């Protein structure tokens, strides 16, 4: 059970980055649809739980050390090539968004110039990636419980202190800008985007677990936990949307309203979650091209981080609004293949 919870926590940590932890993703994907955002969150929860279970079980079954072999195994050469490039593009792109989010986080809370927070993130990620995969998973999983506590606490506070009903806030929520056409497409897009984000590291994580059942349960627990956090975050932001609808980091804005001291603590938790996803993205991106642990791997990751830092100046909010939905549409192919795989599992690798 301990292994299952550890893997589930790490799965959440891989996916929960700057966009989710800050509330910006939830605002655009769910809260912008008001009451129907609740239904969208429930749909997302079911899909996350099922596909999460499939990914980690597949990783364990194939003893995955990089997403490449697993993807080609389940997709074939033609589809595998397309999906492989989608994942590569996603890993690097989301890594860039995390670096940008790190800068926005410290800027909103402490007034620090964004490039300082982004540069600090680059340094921390590089140091962490020098460790082996087990230590990386442990680092990712250890920070997640703090975010879960924060999300539950903020949700309870927001619901208890609501000034208006959800029915009254619904028009305000619907007025929030979003690039998604409706709540159903938004829910599907959000899952496929996040699966594209998390599949590479989750496969590697599953590959490190010899017991296939434990790996599958870890993905299931992680997917359910993620879905519950989506629903709670949506309710929290929805209940305060008239106040935080224009904020770059809505969750942090709500906590600032509770207590400036708590907001400082939350800023560090957010930074930790951004760090989680950044580590996952750049670690998995490097593992796709270079053997983990070698000098070439470290050099490759360092160069990638420097390029990512330069691209992060595009800005966090713009990247979430336009880049994320685009990846979500591309990721539909991957999600479909994973669901199909759950009905026709590849032969187990024994080593």
C-alpha positions as CSV (number, residue, x, y, z in Angstrom):
1,X,0.0,0.0,0.0
2,X,2.9,2.3,0.8
3,X,4.3,1.8,-2.7
4,X,0.9,2.5,-4.3
5,X,0.5,5.8,-2.4
6,X,4.0,6.8,-3.2
7,X,3.4,6.1,-6.9
8,X,0.0,7.8,-6.8
9,X,1.5,10.9,-5.2
10,X,4.3,11.0,-7.7
11,X,1.8,10.6,-10.6
12,X,-0.1,13.7,-9.3
13,X,3.2,15.5,-8.8
14,X,4.2,14.9,-12.4
15,X,1.1,16.4,-13.8
16,X,0.4,19.2,-11.3
17,X,2.6,22.0,-12.3
18,X,2.4,25.8,-12.7
19,X,-0.9,25.9,-14.5
20,X,-2.8,23.6,-12.2
21,X,-1.3,24.6,-8.8
22,X,-1.7,28.3,-9.6
23,X,-5.3,27.8,-10.6
24,X,-4.8,29.3,-14.1
25,X,-5.5,25.9,-15.8
26,X,-8.6,25.3,-13.7
27,X,-9.9,28.8,-14.4
28,X,-9.7,28.4,-18.2
29,X,-10.6,24.8,-18.5
30,X,-13.4,24.5,-15.9
31,X,-14.4,27.7,-14.1
32,X,-15.0,29.5,-17.3
33,X,-17.9,27.1,-17.9
34,X,-19.4,27.8,-14.4
35,X,-21.9,25.1,-13.3
36,X,-21.0,22.8,-16.2
37,X,-17.4,23.0,-15.1
38,X,-18.4,20.6,-12.2
39,X,-19.6,18.0,-14.8
40,X,-16.4,18.6,-16.8
41,X,-14.3,17.9,-13.6
42,X,-16.2,14.6,-13.0
43,X,-15.6,13.5,-16.6
44,X,-11.9,14.3,-16.3
45,X,-11.6,12.4,-13.0
46,X,-13.0,9.2,-14.5
47,X,-10.6,9.5,-17.5
48,X,-7.6,10.4,-15.4
49,X,-8.1,7.3,-13.2
50,X,-8.5,4.9,-16.0
51,X,-5.7,6.2,-18.3
52,X,-3.4,6.7,-15.3
53,X,-3.8,3.0,-14.4
54,X,-3.1,2.0,-18.0
55,X,0.1,4.0,-18.3
56,X,1.8,2.8,-15.1
57,X,0.7,-0.8,-15.7
58,X,2.1,-0.6,-19.2
59,X,5.4,0.9,-17.9
60,X,5.7,-2.0,-15.4
61,X,4.8,-4.6,-18.0
62,X,7.4,-3.4,-20.5
63,X,10.0,-2.4,-17.9
64,X,10.1,1.0,-19.6
65,X,13.2,3.3,-19.3
66,X,12.1,5.7,-22.0
67,X,8.7,6.4,-23.5
68,X,10.0,5.7,-27.0
69,X,10.1,1.9,-26.9
70,X,6.7,1.6,-25.1
71,X,5.0,4.0,-27.6
72,X,6.3,2.2,-30.7
73,X,5.3,-1.2,-29.1
74,X,1.7,-0.2,-28.7
75,X,1.2,2.1,-31.7
76,X,3.3,0.6,-34.5
77,X,5.9,2.4,-36.6
78,X,3.7,5.0,-38.3
79,X,1.5,6.1,-35.4
80,X,4.3,5.5,-33.0
81,X,6.5,8.1,-34.8
82,X,3.7,10.7,-34.7
83,X,2.9,10.1,-31.0
84,X,6.6,10.1,-30.2
85,X,7.1,13.6,-31.8
86,X,3.9,14.9,-30.0
87,X,5.3,13.7,-26.7
88,X,8.8,15.2,-27.4
89,X,7.2,18.5,-28.3
90,X,5.0,18.4,-25.2
91,X,7.8,17.6,-22.8
92,X,9.9,20.5,-23.9
93,X,7.0,22.9,-24.3
94,X,5.6,22.3,-20.9
95,X,9.1,22.4,-19.4
96,X,9.3,26.0,-20.8
97,X,5.9,26.8,-19.3
98,X,7.1,25.6,-15.9
99,X,10.1,27.9,-16.1
100,X,7.9,30.8,-17.0
101,X,5.4,29.9,-14.2
102,X,8.2,29.9,-11.6
103,X,9.0,33.5,-12.5
104,X,5.3,34.5,-12.4
105,X,4.9,32.9,-9.0
106,X,7.6,34.8,-7.2
107,X,6.7,38.0,-9.1
108,X,3.1,38.0,-8.0
109,X,3.8,37.1,-4.4
110,X,7.1,38.9,-3.7
111,X,7.5,41.4,-6.5
112,X,10.7,39.7,-7.7
113,X,11.6,40.1,-11.4
114,X,10.3,37.0,-13.3
115,X,13.7,36.1,-14.7
116,X,15.1,35.5,-11.2
117,X,12.5,33.0,-10.3
118,X,12.8,31.3,-13.7
119,X,16.6,31.1,-13.4
120,X,16.5,29.7,-9.9
121,X,14.1,27.0,-11.2
122,X,16.6,26.1,-14.0
123,X,19.4,25.6,-11.4
124,X,17.2,23.5,-9.1
125,X,16.0,21.3,-11.9
126,X,19.5,20.6,-13.2
127,X,20.8,19.7,-9.7
128,X,17.9,17.3,-9.1
129,X,18.2,15.6,-12.6
130,X,21.8,14.6,-11.6
131,X,20.2,12.1,-9.3
132,X,18.8,8.6,-10.3
133,X,15.2,7.9,-11.2
134,X,14.2,6.5,-7.8
135,X,15.4,9.7,-6.0
136,X,13.6,11.8,-8.6
137,X,10.3,10.0,-8.0
138,X,10.8,10.4,-4.3
139,X,11.4,14.1,-4.6
140,X,8.4,14.5,-6.8
141,X,6.1,12.5,-4.5
142,X,7.3,14.2,-1.2
143,X,6.0,17.7,-2.2
144,X,2.6,16.6,-3.4
145,X,0.9,16.1,0.0
146,X,1.5,19.8,0.8
147,X,-0.4,20.9,-2.3
148,X,-3.3,18.5,-1.5
149,X,-3.6,20.0,2.0
150,X,-3.5,23.5,0.6
151,X,-6.2,22.7,-2.1
152,X,-8.5,21.1,0.5
153,X,-8.0,24.0,2.9
154,X,-8.6,26.7,0.3
155,X,-11.7,25.0,-1.0
156,X,-13.3,24.7,2.4
157,X,-12.5,28.4,3.2
158,X,-13.8,29.6,-0.2
159,X,-17.1,27.6,0.1
160,X,-17.7,28.7,3.7
161,X,-17.0,32.4,2.9
162,X,-19.0,32.6,-0.3
163,X,-20.8,36.0,-0.7
164,X,-23.0,34.8,-3.6
165,X,-24.5,31.5,-4.7
166,X,-23.0,29.5,-7.7
167,X,-26.1,30.4,-9.7
168,X,-25.4,34.1,-9.2
169,X,-21.7,33.6,-10.0
170,X,-22.4,31.6,-13.1
171,X,-22.6,34.5,-15.5
172,X,-19.4,36.0,-14.0
173,X,-17.6,32.6,-14.6
174,X,-18.9,32.3,-18.1
175,X,-17.5,35.7,-18.9
176,X,-13.9,34.5,-18.2
177,X,-11.8,34.3,-21.3
178,X,-11.0,30.8,-22.6
179,X,-9.8,29.3,-25.9
180,X,-12.0,26.2,-25.3
181,X,-15.4,25.9,-27.2
182,X,-17.5,24.1,-24.6
183,X,-17.3,22.2,-21.3
184,X,-17.2,18.7,-22.8
185,X,-14.4,19.4,-25.3
186,X,-12.6,21.2,-22.5
187,X,-12.8,18.2,-20.2
188,X,-11.5,15.8,-22.9
189,X,-8.8,18.3,-24.0
190,X,-7.6,18.8,-20.4
191,X,-7.2,15.0,-19.9
192,X,-5.4,14.4,-23.3
193,X,-3.2,17.4,-22.7
194,X,-2.1,16.2,-19.2
195,X,-1.7,12.6,-20.4
196,X,0.7,13.9,-23.1
197,X,2.5,15.9,-20.4
198,X,2.7,13.0,-17.9
199,X,2.9,9.8,-20.0
200,X,6.7,9.8,-20.5
201,X,7.7,10.1,-16.9
202,X,4.8,8.0,-15.7
203,X,5.9,5.2,-18.0
204,X,9.5,5.4,-16.7
205,X,8.0,5.5,-13.1
206,X,5.9,2.4,-13.9
207,X,9.0,0.7,-15.4
208,X,10.8,1.0,-12.1
209,X,8.1,-1.0,-10.3
210,X,8.4,-4.8,-10.9
211,X,4.9,-5.6,-9.6
212,X,2.4,-4.8,-12.4
213,X,-0.6,-4.7,-10.0
214,X,1.1,-2.2,-7.7
215,X,2.0,0.0,-10.6
216,X,-1.6,-0.1,-11.9
217,X,-3.0,0.7,-8.5
218,X,-0.5,3.6,-8.2
219,X,-1.8,5.1,-11.5
220,X,-5.4,4.6,-10.5
221,X,-5.0,6.3,-7.1
222,X,-3.0,9.1,-8.7
223,X,-5.7,9.7,-11.4
224,X,-8.5,9.7,-8.8
225,X,-6.5,12.0,-6.5
226,X,-5.8,14.4,-9.4
227,X,-9.5,14.4,-10.4
228,X,-10.7,15.2,-6.8
229,X,-8.1,18.1,-6.7
230,X,-9.5,19.4,-10.0
231,X,-13.0,19.4,-8.6
232,X,-12.0,21.1,-5.3
233,X,-9.9,23.7,-7.1
234,X,-12.7,24.5,-9.5
235,X,-15.2,25.0,-6.6
236,X,-12.7,27.2,-4.8
237,X,-12.1,29.4,-7.8
238,X,-15.7,29.4,-8.9
239,X,-16.8,30.6,-5.4
240,X,-14.4,33.6,-5.7
241,X,-14.4,34.1,-9.5
242,X,-15.8,37.7,-9.1
243,X,-12.6,38.6,-7.2
244,X,-9.9,36.3,-8.7
245,X,-11.1,35.9,-12.3
246,X,-8.5,38.2,-13.8
247,X,-5.6,36.9,-11.6
248,X,-2.6,35.1,-13.2
249,X,-2.5,32.8,-10.1
250,X,-6.1,32.6,-8.8
251,X,-5.4,30.1,-6.0
252,X,-2.6,32.2,-4.6
253,X,-4.9,35.3,-4.8
254,X,-7.5,33.4,-2.7
255,X,-4.9,32.5,-0.1
256,X,-3.7,36.1,0.1
257,X,-7.3,37.0,1.0
258,X,-7.1,34.4,3.9
259,X,-3.8,35.4,5.3
260,X,-0.6,37.0,3.8
261,X,1.5,34.6,5.9
262,X,-0.3,31.6,4.5
263,X,0.1,33.1,1.0
264,X,3.9,33.2,1.5
265,X,3.8,29.5,2.4
266,X,1.6,28.7,-0.5
267,X,3.9,30.5,-2.9
268,X,6.6,28.1,-1.8
269,X,4.3,25.1,-2.2
270,X,3.4,26.3,-5.7
271,X,7.0,26.7,-6.5
272,X,7.6,23.2,-5.4
273,X,4.8,21.8,-7.6
274,X,6.2,23.8,-10.6
275,X,9.6,22.3,-9.7
276,X,8.0,18.8,-9.7
277,X,6.7,19.1,-13.2
278,X,9.7,20.9,-14.6
279,X,12.0,18.0,-13.3
280,X,9.7,15.4,-14.9
281,X,9.5,17.2,-18.2
282,X,13.3,17.8,-18.7
283,X,14.3,14.4,-17.2
284,X,11.9,12.5,-19.5
285,X,12.9,14.8,-22.5
286,X,16.6,14.0,-21.9
287,X,15.9,10.3,-21.4
288,X,14.3,10.2,-24.9
289,X,17.5,11.1,-26.6
290,X,20.4,10.2,-24.3
291,X,21.1,7.4,-21.9
292,X,20.2,8.4,-18.3
293,X,23.1,9.0,-15.9
294,X,25.8,9.5,-18.6
295,X,27.8,12.7,-19.0
296,X,26.1,13.3,-22.3
297,X,22.7,13.1,-20.6
298,X,23.7,15.9,-18.1
299,X,25.1,18.1,-20.9
300,X,22.0,17.6,-23.0
301,X,19.7,18.5,-20.2
302,X,21.8,21.6,-19.3
303,X,21.6,22.9,-22.9
304,X,17.9,22.1,-23.0
305,X,17.3,24.1,-19.8
306,X,19.2,27.1,-21.1
307,X,17.1,27.1,-24.3
308,X,13.9,26.7,-22.2
309,X,14.9,29.7,-20.0
310,X,15.3,31.9,-23.1
311,X,11.9,30.8,-24.4
312,X,10.1,31.3,-21.1
313,X,10.1,35.1,-21.6
314,X,7.0,34.7,-23.9
315,X,5.0,34.8,-20.6
316,X,3.2,32.3,-18.4
317,X,-0.5,33.3,-18.9
318,X,-0.1,33.4,-22.7
319,X,1.5,30.0,-22.8
320,X,-1.2,28.4,-20.7
321,X,-4.0,30.0,-22.8
322,X,-2.7,29.0,-26.2
323,X,-0.1,26.3,-26.0
324,X,-2.0,23.9,-23.6
325,X,-5.2,23.5,-25.6
326,X,-3.1,22.9,-28.8
327,X,-1.3,20.1,-27.0
328,X,-4.6,18.8,-25.8
329,X,-5.9,18.3,-29.3
330,X,-2.7,16.6,-30.4
331,X,-2.8,14.4,-27.4
332,X,-6.1,12.9,-28.3
333,X,-4.3,10.4,-30.5
334,X,-2.2,9.2,-27.6
335,X,-5.2,8.9,-25.2
336,X,-7.0,6.9,-27.8
337,X,-4.1,4.5,-28.3
338,X,-3.7,4.0,-24.5
339,X,-7.4,3.2,-24.1
340,X,-7.2,0.7,-27.0
341,X,-4.1,-0.9,-25.4
342,X,-6.1,-1.6,-22.2
343,X,-8.1,-4.2,-24.3
344,X,-5.0,-5.7,-26.0
345,X,-2.0,-5.7,-23.7
346,X,1.5,-6.3,-25.2
347,X,3.5,-9.3,-24.1
348,X,5.2,-8.8,-20.7
349,X,8.9,-8.1,-20.7
350,X,10.9,-10.1,-18.1
351,X,14.2,-8.7,-16.9
